[in-house]
Amino acid sequence: MRLAIVGVGKLGLALLEGVTSRGVLHPGDIGLLDANASRAADLAARTGARVVTRADLAGAERILVSVQPRVFPEISEWLAQESAGYISTMAGVSTATLTRRLGTRRVVRVMPNLAATIGRSQTAITAPREAEDAGDLAFARTLFGSVGDAYDLPEHLFNAFTGMSASGPAYAAVVAEALADGGVRMGLPRPLAHELAAKLLVASGELLQQRAHPGLLKDEVSSPGGTTIAGLEALEVAGVRGAFMRAVVAATRRGSELGKDQE
């Protein structure tokens, strides 16, 4: 078994579908283990992967740990295998903590976001030298490259990456919802307002990728004395820019707290 996925939630499923659809791994080389046994069985039947037990982990080359951080201490004892490499998606759980609980330095820490479900994830990756030498780091890059873009990042920046990028889809959803509510407030039908807000964010993201700085796009849209600059003034008065900065700070600090819970 080349890969065992422990915890087949949205991310585990996205990764499973990504690596199999792109030919990175054959479905038969992947084992699924989840607290919800019926879910694992359904996904195995759907994808061609197989359901495995705790005992089967002894035969896994690598184990992807995709569970909530609070669960990790209680499952780490049976997760620990002598010959396996590990890839963890758990927010806040450091490579030092993974090493201590799993008894190996063949650990790779990754932090993707929900866009993995559509093949557009941004994933941060880091690992100690032992994981790099064993090929675990390269394996993780290939896995998460199948569901988006992978970035090598120093571990001390992981919580900041989590607070901005991993949490970012929720911030963008709040923006979309607020814009739609504004449209409804001014008379647009709600279904249309929701559609416009979603498409606006998608198109704006593509426009931003073509510019060296977000401010350039803002300035292009803002004509002197026009509607956009009036709207931007309202955002500045409301402190929206600072609110988003504080959201990233708060999420980053929460990531640090999650890590301390594992120490």
N, C-alpha and C positions, 0 to 999 in steps of 0.2 A: 504494500500500500504506500503510494508515494506521498499522499496527503490525507490526514484525518482532520476534519473540521468539527471542532467541539463548540457547539452553539450555532445553530443554523437559523438565525433571525434574518432580518432584511439584508444585513451586510453579508452574512454567510451565504445566503441564497444568491445575492448579486455576484459574489465572487465565484460561486459554483457555476452559475450560468455563463459568466464571462470567460473563465478558463476553458470550459468545455466547448462553448460555441466558437472560440478562436483557436481551438486545437492545442492549447497550452498543455492540457492534461486530458487523458482519456477518462471518461466517466467511471470506468471500472477501476481506475487507480485511486479513486477518492472514496473515503469512508465518512459517514455522517453520524454524529453522536449529539443528541439533544435531550434536555430534560423532558421535552414533549415528544415521546417516542412515536406517536401517531404522525406528528408533523414530519419527523425525520423519515418515516416510512413512505409518506406521501411524496416527499421531495425525491427520495431515492427512486421511486417508481416513475416519477416524471422525468428525471434527468439521466437515469442509468447508473447513478452512483449507488453505493451499497450502505446499508445500515451496519454499524459496528457497535461493539460493546467496550466497556472499559478495558477488559482483558485484551482486546484486539489492538489496543494502542501500542502494545509491546512490539508489534510488527510494523509500525508506521515509521517511514523515513523522516517525515516532518509533521508537526501538529500545529494547526491554526487554532488559537484560543480566542474565540469571539463571544465572550460572556460579559456580564456586568461585573465591574471591578469588585463589588461587595461580595460576589460569589466566589471569587478566586481563592481566598484563604481556605475555604472548606473543601474545594475540589483539587487543590494543588497536590495533595498527597498521592491521589491516584493518577493525576495527570503526569507526574514525574516519571520519565522513562530513561533508561541508561543511554540508549543509542539514538534518541530522536533529537532533531532540531525543532525550535519553537518559533512561531510568529504570533505576536500578540497585538490585538486591536484595542485592548482595554485602556480607556482614558486614565491618565495619571499614574499608571503602573510603570515604574522605571525599569530599565534593564537590570539594575542592581537588585531590585525586588524580585524580578523574574528569576534571576540567577540564584538568589538565596532560596526561593521557594521551590524551584524546579531542580536544583542541584546541578546545573550546567550553565556554561557561558555561551552555549549555542542558542542564543535568544536574539530575535529581531523584533524591535518595537515599531509598529506602524500606526498611523492615524489617518484613515480615509474619511470621506464624508458621504452623505446620503446619495450624492450624484453617482456613486458607484452603481446604483440600480439602473442607471441609463447609460453607463459606460463613460461618464464624464467626471469621475472623481478626481480630487486633488489629494494625494496621499503622501504624507511625510514618512520617511524610513530612516532608522538608525540601528546600529548593531555594534557589539564589541568585535575585536579582531578575530576571536575564535569562531564566531558565526560567519565572518567573511571568509576565513580560510576553509571552512567546511562547505562553502557554497550556499549557505542558508540565506545570506544577504542577496546574492544574485537571484536565487529562487524567488524571494519575496518581491524583488523588483519586477521580475517577469509576471508573477501573479497579479500584482496590483497595476502593472502596466496594461493588463488585459481589460481593466475597468476604468481607465483614465490615465492621468499623468502622475508619475512617481517622482518625489523630490528627496534627495539625500539631505538630511538636516541634522545639525548638532542637537544632542538630546536636551540641552538646556533651553532650546527654543520650542520644544514640543508642546508645552502647555500654551504658549502664545499661538502656535499654529492651531491648536485645538480651539482656543478661544475665538480665533478669527475664522479660519477656514472650515473646520469640522462643524462648528456651531453656526456658521454663516448662512446655510440655507434657511434656518429659522428666522434670522434677521431679515433676509430678503423676502420671506413670506409675510412678515409683519409690514414691510414696505408696500408689498403688493396689496395686502388687505386694506391698509390705510388709504392708498391711492384709490382703490375701488370704492371705499366708503365715501371719499371726497367726491368721486364722480356721481355716486348715488345721491349725495347731499345736494348736488347741483342739477339733478334731474335725469341722469342716465339710468337705464334699466340695469338692475344688479347683474344679471347674466352677462350683459355686454361689458359692464364695468370690470368684472372679474377677468373676462377674456382679454380686454385691452391691457389691464395691469400685467397679466402674465406675459403677454407678447411683448409688452414694453420692456420688461426686465430682460427677456431673452435677447431682443434686438440691441438694447443698450450694452449688454455684456459683449456682444460681438463688435459693436462700435468702439468700446473701450479697449479691446485688444488691438485695435488698429491705431491707437494713439499712445504717445509716450507718457502721458499723465492724464488722470481723470479730469483735471481742471480744464484741459483743452476742449473736451467735449462739452463741459458746462458752458464755457465761453462761446462755443459755436452756436449753442441753442439760445443764448441770452442776448437778444438785440437791445440796443439802448431804449430805455423807457417802455419796454415791451412787457408781455404777460409773464414770461419766464422769470425775469429778474424780480418782478413783484412777488412771484411765488417763492423764489429763493430767499428774499428778504424775510418772508413769513417763517421759513424754515430756520433761518438764523435767529430770529427773535425767540422762537420756540426752543432753541438749543438742540436741534436734532443732530447736528454734527457731533457735539459733545456727548449726547446720549448714546450714539453708536460707539464712540470711543470707550465710554464707560462700560458698555455691554461687553466689549472685547476684554477689557481689564477684569471685570467681574468673572467672566467665564474662564479666563486664564488662572485667576486665583482659585477658582473652584477646582480646576484641574490639579493644582498643587495640593489642595486639601485632600482630594481623592487619593493622591499618591501617599500622603502622610498616613492615611488610614491603613495602608498596606505595610507600613514599616514595623 
